[in-house]
Amino acid sequence: MKGKNDQSLQEALKLMLEEYKLSARLNETRVKQLWGTLMGKKIATYTASVAVRKHTLYLTILSAPLKQELSFAKENIRTLMNDALGEEFIQEVVIM
């Protein structure tokens, strides 16, 4: 039997992340971890850095042809990341 103030662990964690403003940091870390998984081993090898600042994903790519190819797929990368995160966190993708 649940009381008036009872909530699931998931709800409690979500409230805590919102209260302490940690959800953005958590998503930034998750994006970095997801990059290699979602994009594959080959692309991850040519990626020098993955950074998220103010809902913008910054990717530093070492290969010029791969950089060109990924620049055409920015919207797909954004959609893929947001789907994996379960929310619209990434608003823009910048490839350097």
Secondary structure, 3 states (H helix, E strand, C coil): CCCCCCCCHHHHHHHHHHHCCCHHHHHHHHHHHHHHHHHCHHHHHCEEEEEEECCEEEEEECCHHHHHHHHHCHHHHHHHHHHHHCCCCCCEEEEC
